[in-house]
Amino acid sequence: MTATTLIDEVQTLPRPSDRRLAVRVTNDALRQVRGGNPWVFDGSITHVNHDDAAPGDLAVIFDADRKFAAIGLWDPESPLRVKVLHQGSPATIDAEWWSHRVGDAIDRRSTLDADPDTTGYRLVHGENDGFGGLVVDRYDSTLVVKLYSAIWWPHLELVLDALIARVHPARIVLRLSRSTAPVGGLTDGRTLYGPASDAPVLFRERGLVFEADVVRGHKTGHFLDQRDNRGLVRGMAAGAKVLDVFASTGGFSVSAAAGGAEAVHLVDVSEPALETARRNLEHNRHIRSVRECHAHTTVGDAFAVMRELAERGESYDLVVLDPPSFAQSAAAVPAARRAYFRLTQAAIPLIRRGGSLVQASCSSRVGDEEFFQIVHEAASHAGARLREIRRTGHAIDHPIGFEQGAYLKALFAEVR
């Protein structure tokens, strides 16, 4: 055990209960669980043998013949009432089991682990790696563990022990979602293992240097899921004038500059994010193409800025649109569709004919085909035709473990 090297507050967390919940579900829910779906909704539960179950209690799902079907974590505060850990034959969820589960996730990223030019990537991708409501991101020798549910407090120490034994990090930082309340002094941004520091962490992505604010930054400090798409943009940016909308901390712009872009224009509503982007460009000034690239930033609403640029007659060889999720709920899907349409419509007048559009979506509720169709229709409405170069999806460190686990898609297209 490595518990003595973790901070004291971790060791005083509530321990997993010895009690097991016996849960019965509808036939449809049972079929989905056996098919690999990691979620059991509250409305699918027909019986549970205790009415005082606590977050993180182990819930065993039985079929009509009282045979084991699956085991998961009970989440009384979520409509996703059981986050399934394992289905099939019975399993004991103990330190050894967590060690194997963490090891399996890390092994899926073995090619990234072996690449010295990339030291920032996701180690554990929530439900898709069998950890519903928990992610782990690596930034060089720092790990960031983010909890999206209180179900993880009783199991956190065992998960941390497994990570330390396998990865040997210098530091582990805790991040909490807005819906996850701190417990016992374990607050958002707290260092759980190793020396505490507020300084940004430097890491590498395909040889480029970026910084991540792992203590206060958005998500865990950086958007790691777009790494492959940023690499593609780098390969098509030589000599280009680039507009990077929703630029955030500058991942696409730094990549374009490294690829030989003549100029990059970063647009984002957040001045702190753009300040980080400017530092990320500075981190790579040792690269001649970055040093020679003219970069400037604009703080403002994406739609308003693109409208102003069009009114001034500005044009670009490459426009990147990487917005946040527009559909956080099912009710938001119609508005999300309209927003994607408006984005494409606003971007097309800014792209020189023969130039390129890169447009991404991270809204899981808007499917791939629907999103690509929206982009094509909006471009046509704006008087252009798109020749698709490629469509992209998830990187290796963001695997899709079940149907609803797919969210990221991007279209690379020539504007004609």
C-alpha positions as CSV (number, residue, x, y, z in Angstrom):
1,M,0.0,0.0,0.0
2,T,1.1,3.6,-0.7
3,A,-1.5,5.2,1.5
4,T,1.1,6.7,3.8
5,T,2.4,8.9,0.9
6,L,-1.1,10.3,0.3
7,I,-2.2,13.3,2.3
8,D,-4.0,12.5,5.6
9,E,-7.4,13.7,4.4
10,V,-7.5,10.9,1.8
11,Q,-6.9,8.3,4.5
12,T,-9.9,9.6,6.5
13,L,-12.3,9.3,3.6
14,P,-15.3,7.0,4.2
15,R,-14.5,3.5,3.3
16,P,-16.5,1.3,1.0
17,S,-19.4,-0.4,2.8
18,D,-19.2,-4.1,3.4
19,R,-22.9,-4.2,2.5
20,R,-24.0,-5.0,-1.0
21,L,-27.2,-3.7,-2.5
22,A,-29.3,-6.2,-4.4
23,V,-30.9,-4.5,-7.4
24,R,-33.5,-5.7,-9.8
25,V,-34.1,-3.9,-13.1
26,T,-36.4,-4.0,-16.1
27,N,-35.8,-6.6,-18.8
28,D,-34.8,-3.8,-21.2
29,A,-32.2,-2.4,-18.7
30,L,-30.8,-5.9,-18.1
31,R,-30.4,-6.4,-21.8
32,Q,-28.6,-3.1,-22.2
33,V,-26.3,-3.8,-19.2
34,R,-25.4,-7.2,-20.6
35,G,-24.7,-5.4,-24.0
36,G,-22.1,-3.2,-22.3
37,N,-24.1,0.0,-21.4
38,P,-22.5,1.4,-18.2
39,W,-25.6,3.2,-17.0
40,V,-28.7,2.1,-15.2
41,F,-31.3,4.8,-15.0
42,D,-33.4,5.3,-11.9
43,G,-36.6,4.6,-13.8
44,S,-35.3,1.2,-14.8
45,I,-34.9,0.0,-11.2
46,T,-37.8,-2.2,-10.0
47,H,-36.4,-3.1,-6.6
48,V,-33.5,-2.4,-4.3
49,N,-33.2,-4.2,-0.9
50,H,-32.1,-1.1,1.1
51,D,-33.7,2.4,1.2
52,D,-30.7,4.1,2.9
53,A,-28.0,3.3,0.3
54,A,-25.2,5.8,0.2
55,P,-23.2,7.2,-2.7
56,G,-20.6,4.6,-3.8
57,D,-22.2,1.6,-2.2
58,L,-21.7,-1.5,-4.4
59,A,-24.9,-2.5,-6.1
60,V,-25.3,-6.0,-7.5
61,I,-27.7,-6.3,-10.4
62,F,-29.5,-9.7,-10.5
63,D,-31.7,-11.2,-13.2
64,A,-35.1,-12.7,-12.7
65,D,-33.5,-16.0,-11.7
66,R,-31.4,-14.2,-9.0
67,K,-28.2,-14.8,-11.0
68,F,-25.5,-12.2,-11.1
69,A,-25.6,-9.8,-14.0
70,A,-23.4,-6.9,-13.1
71,I,-22.0,-4.8,-10.2
72,G,-21.6,-1.0,-10.1
73,L,-21.6,2.0,-7.9
74,W,-24.9,3.4,-6.4
75,D,-25.5,7.1,-7.1
76,P,-28.6,8.3,-5.3
77,E,-28.1,11.9,-6.5
78,S,-28.2,11.1,-10.2
79,P,-30.8,9.7,-12.6
80,L,-28.0,7.4,-13.7
81,R,-28.6,5.5,-10.5
82,V,-26.0,2.8,-11.0
83,K,-22.6,3.3,-12.8
84,V,-21.7,-0.2,-13.9
85,L,-18.2,-1.4,-13.2
86,H,-18.3,-5.0,-14.3
87,Q,-20.8,-7.3,-16.0
88,G,-20.8,-11.0,-16.7
89,S,-19.4,-13.3,-14.0
90,P,-19.3,-12.3,-10.3
91,A,-16.3,-10.2,-9.3
92,T,-14.9,-8.9,-6.0
93,I,-14.2,-5.2,-6.1
94,D,-11.1,-4.8,-4.0
95,A,-7.6,-3.3,-4.3
96,E,-6.4,-6.0,-6.7
97,W,-9.5,-5.4,-9.0
98,W,-8.9,-1.7,-9.1
99,S,-5.2,-2.3,-9.9
100,H,-6.2,-4.4,-12.9
101,R,-8.8,-1.9,-14.0
102,V,-6.3,1.0,-13.9
103,G,-3.7,-1.1,-15.6
104,D,-6.1,-2.0,-18.4
105,A,-6.8,1.6,-19.1
106,I,-3.1,2.5,-19.1
107,D,-2.2,-0.4,-21.4
108,R,-4.7,1.0,-24.0
109,R,-2.5,4.1,-24.2
110,S,0.8,2.2,-24.5
111,T,1.7,3.9,-27.8
112,L,1.3,7.3,-26.2
113,D,3.3,6.3,-23.1
114,A,6.1,5.3,-25.4
115,D,6.2,8.6,-27.3
116,P,8.6,11.2,-25.6
117,D,7.1,13.9,-27.8
118,T,3.7,13.6,-26.2
119,T,3.5,13.8,-22.4
120,G,-0.1,15.1,-22.2
121,Y,-3.0,12.7,-22.7
122,R,-6.0,11.1,-21.0
123,L,-5.2,8.0,-18.9
124,V,-8.8,7.2,-17.8
125,H,-11.8,8.2,-19.9
126,G,-14.7,7.8,-17.5
127,E,-17.4,5.2,-18.5
128,N,-15.5,4.3,-21.6
129,D,-12.7,2.8,-19.5
130,G,-15.1,1.5,-16.9
131,F,-14.8,4.4,-14.5
132,G,-18.2,6.1,-14.7
133,G,-17.9,9.7,-13.4
134,L,-14.1,9.8,-13.1
135,V,-11.3,10.8,-15.5
136,V,-7.6,11.0,-15.1
137,D,-5.4,13.2,-17.3
138,R,-1.6,13.1,-17.5
139,Y,0.4,16.3,-17.8
140,D,4.0,15.1,-17.9
141,S,4.7,13.8,-14.3
142,T,1.5,15.3,-12.9
143,L,-1.8,13.4,-12.8
144,V,-5.1,15.2,-12.5
145,V,-8.0,13.1,-11.1
146,K,-11.4,14.7,-11.8
147,L,-14.6,13.5,-10.0
148,Y,-18.0,14.0,-11.5
149,S,-19.8,12.2,-8.7
150,A,-19.6,11.6,-5.0
151,I,-19.7,7.8,-5.6
152,W,-15.9,7.9,-5.9
153,W,-15.1,9.2,-2.4
154,P,-15.2,5.7,-0.8
155,H,-13.1,4.2,-3.5
156,L,-10.7,7.1,-4.2
157,E,-7.8,5.8,-2.1
158,L,-7.7,2.5,-3.9
159,V,-7.8,4.1,-7.3
160,L,-5.0,6.5,-6.3
161,D,-2.9,3.6,-4.9
162,A,-3.3,1.8,-8.3
163,L,-2.3,5.0,-10.2
164,I,0.8,5.6,-8.1
165,A,2.0,2.0,-8.3
166,R,1.6,1.9,-12.1
167,V,2.5,5.5,-13.2
168,H,4.9,6.7,-10.5
169,P,3.7,10.3,-10.8
170,A,5.5,13.2,-9.0
171,R,2.1,14.7,-8.1
172,I,-1.6,14.0,-8.2
173,V,-4.1,16.9,-8.2
174,L,-7.8,16.6,-7.4
175,R,-10.5,18.4,-9.5
176,L,-14.2,18.4,-8.8
177,S,-17.1,19.0,-11.0
178,R,-19.6,21.7,-9.9
179,S,-22.0,19.0,-8.8
180,T,-19.5,17.2,-6.6
181,A,-19.1,18.7,-3.1
182,P,-15.8,18.6,-1.3
183,V,-15.4,16.1,1.5
184,G,-13.1,16.4,4.6
185,G,-11.1,19.3,3.2
186,L,-10.6,17.6,-0.2
187,T,-11.4,20.7,-2.3
188,D,-11.1,21.4,-6.0
189,G,-7.5,21.9,-6.9
190,R,-6.1,20.1,-3.8
191,T,-2.8,18.2,-4.2
192,L,-3.4,14.7,-3.0
193,Y,0.1,13.3,-3.5
194,G,3.5,15.0,-4.0
195,P,4.5,18.7,-3.6
196,A,1.7,21.2,-3.9
197,S,2.2,24.0,-6.5
198,D,0.0,26.7,-8.2
199,A,2.4,27.0,-11.1
200,P,1.3,25.8,-14.6
201,V,2.5,22.4,-15.6
202,L,4.5,22.2,-18.9
203,F,3.9,19.2,-21.1
204,R,4.5,18.2,-24.7
205,E,2.1,17.5,-27.6
206,R,3.7,16.2,-30.7
207,G,6.9,18.0,-29.8
208,L,5.2,21.3,-29.0
209,V,5.2,22.7,-25.5
210,F,2.0,23.7,-23.7
211,E,1.1,24.8,-20.2
212,A,-1.8,23.5,-18.2
213,D,-3.3,25.2,-15.1
214,V,-4.2,21.9,-13.4
215,V,-5.4,23.7,-10.2
216,R,-7.8,26.3,-11.6
217,G,-8.0,25.7,-15.3
218,H,-11.1,24.6,-17.2
219,K,-11.7,20.9,-17.1
220,T,-8.3,19.5,-16.0
221,G,-6.3,22.3,-17.5
222,H,-6.2,21.6,-21.3
223,F,-8.4,20.1,-24.0
224,L,-6.5,16.9,-24.7
225,D,-9.1,15.3,-27.0
226,Q,-8.2,17.5,-30.0
227,R,-4.6,16.5,-30.1
228,D,-4.9,14.5,-33.4
229,N,-6.9,17.2,-35.1
230,R,-4.4,19.8,-34.1
231,G,-1.7,17.7,-35.7
232,L,-3.7,17.6,-38.9
233,V,-4.1,21.4,-38.9
234,R,-0.3,21.7,-38.4
235,G,0.2,19.7,-41.6
236,M,-2.1,21.9,-43.7
237,A,-1.1,25.4,-42.4
238,A,2.1,26.1,-44.4
239,G,1.9,29.7,-45.7
240,A,-1.7,30.1,-44.5
241,K,-3.5,33.0,-42.9
242,V,-5.5,31.2,-40.1
243,L,-8.5,32.2,-38.1
244,D,-8.9,30.2,-34.9
245,V,-12.4,30.7,-33.5
246,F,-13.1,29.5,-29.9
247,A,-9.3,29.4,-29.7
248,S,-9.2,28.9,-25.9
249,T,-5.6,28.3,-24.8
250,G,-4.3,28.2,-28.4
251,G,-3.8,24.6,-29.2
252,F,-4.9,24.9,-32.9
253,S,-3.0,28.2,-33.3
254,V,0.2,27.0,-31.9
255,S,0.0,23.9,-34.1
256,A,-0.7,26.0,-37.2
257,A,2.2,28.3,-36.4
258,A,4.5,25.3,-36.0
259,G,3.3,24.1,-39.4
260,G,4.4,27.3,-41.1
261,A,1.3,29.5,-41.0
262,E,2.0,33.1,-42.0
263,A,-0.5,34.5,-39.5
264,V,-2.9,33.2,-36.8
265,H,-5.8,35.2,-35.5
266,L,-7.2,33.8,-32.2
267,V,-10.7,34.6,-31.1
268,D,-12.2,33.7,-27.8
269,V,-14.6,35.2,-25.2
270,S,-12.1,34.7,-22.4
271,E,-9.2,37.0,-22.0
272,P,-7.4,34.7,-19.5
273,A,-7.6,31.8,-22.0
274,L,-6.1,34.0,-24.7
275,E,-3.4,35.1,-22.3
276,T,-2.5,31.4,-21.8
277,A,-2.6,31.0,-25.6
278,R,0.0,33.8,-25.9
279,R,2.2,32.1,-23.4
280,N,1.9,28.8,-25.3
281,L,3.1,30.5,-28.4
282,E,6.0,32.0,-26.4
283,H,6.8,28.5,-25.1
284,N,7.5,27.4,-28.7
285,R,9.5,30.4,-30.0
286,H,12.5,28.2,-30.3
287,I,10.8,26.9,-33.4
288,R,11.5,29.2,-36.3
289,S,8.1,29.0,-37.9
290,V,6.4,29.9,-34.6
291,R,8.8,32.8,-34.1
292,E,8.1,34.2,-37.6
293,C,4.3,33.7,-37.5
294,H,2.3,36.9,-36.9
295,A,-0.2,36.2,-34.1
296,H,-2.9,38.5,-32.7
297,T,-5.9,37.9,-30.5
298,T,-9.5,39.2,-30.2
299,V,-11.6,38.9,-27.1
300,G,-15.3,38.7,-28.0
301,D,-18.3,36.6,-29.0
302,A,-17.5,34.3,-31.9
303,F,-20.5,35.3,-34.0
304,A,-20.1,39.0,-33.4
305,V,-16.4,38.9,-34.2
306,M,-16.9,36.9,-37.4
307,R,-19.6,39.3,-38.6
308,E,-17.3,42.2,-38.0
309,L,-14.4,40.5,-39.9
310,A,-16.7,39.9,-42.8
311,E,-17.9,43.5,-42.8
312,R,-14.3,44.6,-43.0
313,G,-13.6,42.2,-45.9
314,E,-11.1,40.0,-44.1
315,S,-10.4,36.6,-45.6
316,Y,-8.4,33.6,-44.5
317,D,-6.9,30.4,-46.0
318,L,-8.0,28.3,-43.1
319,V,-10.7,28.7,-40.5
320,V,-11.0,26.5,-37.4
321,L,-14.3,26.3,-35.5
322,D,-14.0,24.4,-32.2
323,P,-16.9,25.5,-30.0
324,P,-17.9,24.2,-26.6
325,S,-20.7,21.8,-26.4
326,F,-24.0,23.4,-27.5
327,A,-26.2,20.6,-26.3
328,Q,-25.7,20.0,-22.6
329,S,-29.2,18.5,-22.4
330,A,-31.8,17.0,-24.8
331,A,-33.8,20.2,-24.6
332,A,-30.8,22.1,-26.0
333,V,-30.4,20.0,-29.2
334,P,-32.6,22.2,-31.5
335,A,-30.7,25.3,-30.4
336,A,-27.4,23.5,-30.9
337,R,-28.3,22.6,-34.5
338,R,-29.1,26.2,-35.2
339,A,-25.8,27.3,-33.6
340,Y,-23.8,24.9,-35.7
341,F,-25.6,26.1,-38.9
342,R,-25.0,29.8,-38.0
343,L,-21.3,29.1,-37.3
344,T,-20.7,27.6,-40.7
345,Q,-22.8,30.3,-42.3
346,A,-20.6,33.0,-40.6
347,A,-17.3,31.3,-41.5
348,I,-17.8,30.7,-45.2
349,P,-17.6,34.3,-46.3
350,L,-14.3,34.6,-44.4
351,I,-12.6,31.7,-46.4
352,R,-11.0,32.2,-49.7
353,R,-12.2,29.9,-52.4
354,G,-9.8,26.9,-52.3
355,G,-9.2,27.5,-48.6
356,S,-10.2,25.1,-45.8
357,L,-12.7,24.8,-43.1
358,V,-12.2,22.7,-40.0
359,Q,-15.3,22.5,-37.9
360,A,-15.7,20.4,-34.8
361,S,-18.5,19.4,-32.4
362,C,-18.2,17.9,-28.9
363,S,-22.0,17.6,-28.5
364,S,-22.8,13.9,-28.0
365,R,-26.5,14.5,-28.5
366,V,-25.9,15.7,-32.1
367,G,-24.8,12.7,-34.1
368,D,-22.0,12.5,-36.6
369,E,-24.0,12.3,-39.7
370,E,-26.5,15.0,-38.5
371,F,-23.6,17.4,-37.7
372,F,-21.9,16.8,-41.1
373,Q,-25.1,17.4,-42.9
374,I,-25.7,20.6,-41.0
375,V,-22.3,21.9,-42.0
376,H,-22.8,21.1,-45.7
377,E,-26.3,22.6,-45.8
378,A,-25.1,25.8,-44.0
379,A,-22.2,26.2,-46.5
380,S,-24.6,25.8,-49.4
381,H,-26.9,28.3,-47.9
382,A,-23.9,30.7,-47.7
383,G,-23.2,30.2,-51.4
384,A,-20.3,27.6,-51.2
385,R,-19.8,23.9,-51.8
386,L,-17.6,21.8,-49.6
387,R,-15.2,19.1,-50.8
388,E,-14.6,16.8,-47.9
389,I,-11.0,16.1,-47.1
390,R,-11.6,13.9,-44.1
391,R,-13.9,13.3,-41.2
392,T,-12.3,12.5,-37.8
393,G,-13.5,11.2,-34.4
394,H,-11.9,10.1,-31.2
395,A,-8.2,9.8,-30.4
396,I,-6.8,6.6,-28.9
397,D,-6.8,8.1,-25.4
398,H,-10.5,8.9,-25.6
399,P,-11.9,5.5,-26.6
400,I,-15.6,4.9,-27.2
401,G,-16.8,2.2,-24.9
402,F,-20.5,2.4,-25.6
403,E,-22.8,4.1,-28.1
404,Q,-23.5,7.2,-25.9
405,G,-19.7,7.6,-25.3
406,A,-19.1,9.1,-28.7
407,Y,-19.1,12.9,-28.8
408,L,-16.2,14.3,-30.8
409,K,-16.3,14.7,-34.5
410,A,-14.7,17.1,-37.0
411,L,-15.0,17.9,-40.7
412,F,-12.0,19.0,-42.8
413,A,-13.2,20.4,-46.1
414,E,-12.1,22.6,-49.0
415,V,-14.4,25.5,-49.7
416,R,-15.4,25.9,-53.3
